[in-house]
């Protein structure tokens, strides 16, 4: 920004903790401010002012006492920060006016006192800073402009700069006075011959964060991006911008991360305007947001684009309106219309441009997801809307919370690329004896003797389905009810039922379509087992007919994981491209076999793509679906990890990287065992936790139990013993997504 100021105000500050280059890094409060005016035209200097500041916490660190020579007696009777800042503004304005000047700009030795100390503290104390504190001139940068060869000086301090221009060091010992006098001497020196320097540019501090959109084709410098971890789930982009107050975030530069269920996971990627601001942000590692401390790490531009980038024209048009507050609505009835949502929000919270300010999130086939985003023109309207959190629309309560432009992009990207039925994450499959398909599972056929139930309540069980079908239950084939589970092992809201004949299936679809089950209407479609297979692979099936799976690419070669199964190429070209969801299918009685290991059945990926869940069943219908913790299935055979985790009772290990599918044993090096991990831990989470140790994905080995969930432990391979021991020493006790974990070095 061009500066037309004719007066500079030399400005210095000290805190109750670290000072100098580490000023503000420990969140300590300001205890001293010093200022002095320099008239640029007359090259005259005003009176030096020194003012102590009383912090909320009357405590000085030993480092502060040693560096500043101050004691508690010096600050105990001082004024609080807001009074001192008001005094500074009045004093400077009065003195500038007496000099006959019209404007002034702060001059500081490095940005820390403004960006890292003053603005963050004012933000925490809800103080409104005078406008003069939103721009400043950095003496170090101005000095390098007129003395470019000084960049070779190892550490550019006030003493080294004075020495470079041939001026003696200031002999004053009092903290603040020494620094202010040094800055004044340097300023007068570079204003005079032979430098004749002009202070023509001032840095600015953004007063607010501007939301915006980001295209996936945009170039993002990795030196400007950080990852913040440990955020409260209800944090908005404005809350994150407030945490980084004093640093300039790029427009639309806050991207909240979502987990697999579309909920916030406590992380965000933040993009700053340049690398200097990113480096200052990294110094706020473990600073607090409320009562929670936030971890700050480096991230890449690719990671930011993956979260914040979008290509949808609909989203771009929705977010094209400037300075809007975005609210996310979750849990909407699938039948909710635009008018019903607008009526729910009411006249006290009018939506920007009415229906155009409302964006429903839908699946690729047009079905609503129950999510929507709403634009409000001001904070007042948004606050009125948030008061309706968990109020009822139809027969469902609606959640409302603040959102961001990046979250809109992320949610739309996620749903528009999601198949109709969630699929299992990739898991290693190693060669095992292939068993024959169980007798109760249907074989692929074009006979339309099945029906699909879509939109079931998640609490619905077999008995509810039988009650829903009424008299038609007598026409269900033996063991013909199949509940579809999602990747967490919970009901997905879908079920397939085999009827005794196509006529019976047609009759059920006609009579039961959109009947109500537990206050929700259920859609019923007639289908064949062949169509059932395509639906399970990501295709769509509705009353208009069958659509093949999206992005169907028969020319692709099948994944190597299927090489263990002797399946015909014709089947692989179709089936191997899509991983199946869990289908809760019955299992017939089996003869007990005494074996030290649990029995495990793998079935070839035939078109119906079922995975046996080893579930019990009644004489006529399979039992209701259960959680993965009570079901016996594996992500990989237990024997594959025997050499690495012989002490484990029932571990199953999954390699962290596809390349590791052929060998799930750890790589050579020093092993560290992580204990106490959350059940949904992924490889990227562990790599981020050990950021800075240059680990590769195949160095992480997550241990799974017999339920297919993370056992809470993982093995990490470090390049050498020293690095492993250093990681244990440095990272032990650090929370992992809010959970305490334990690190053990393995000899």
Secondary structure, DSSP 8 states (H G I E B T S, - for coil): -B---SEEEEEEEEESS--GGGTTTT---EEEEEEEEEETTTTEE---EEEEB--SS----HHHHHHH---HHHHTTSB-HHHHHHHHHHHHHHHHHHTT----EEEESSSIIIIIIIHHHHHHTT----GGGGEEEEHHHHHHHH-GGGGGSSS--HHHHHHHTT-------STTHHHHHHHHHHHHHHHSTTT-----B-EE--SS-----EETTS---GGGEEEEES--TT--HHHHHHHTTTS-EEEEEEEEEE-TTSSEEEEEEEEESSHHHHHHHHTTTTEEETTEEEEEEE--HHHHHHHHEE--HHHHHHTTSSS-EEEEEES--TT--HHHHHHHH-GGG--TTGGGGEEEEE-TTS-EEEEEEEEESSHHHHHHHHTTTTEEETTEEEEEEE--HHHHHHHHHHHHT--SS-----------------TTS----S---EEEEES--TT--HHHHHHHHGGGGGGEEEEEEEEEE-TTSSEEEEEEEEESSHHHHHHHHHHHTTEEETTEEEEEEEE-HHHHHHHHTT-EEETTEEE--TT--TTS---GGGGGS---HHHHHHHTTS---EEE-B---------SS---------TT------B-B-SSSB-----GGGS---SS-GGGGTTT-TT-SS-EEEESSGGGGG--S--SSEEEEEES--TT--HHHHHHHTTTS---GGGEEEEE-TTSSEEEEEEEEESSHHHHHHHHHHHTT-EETTEE-EEEEE-
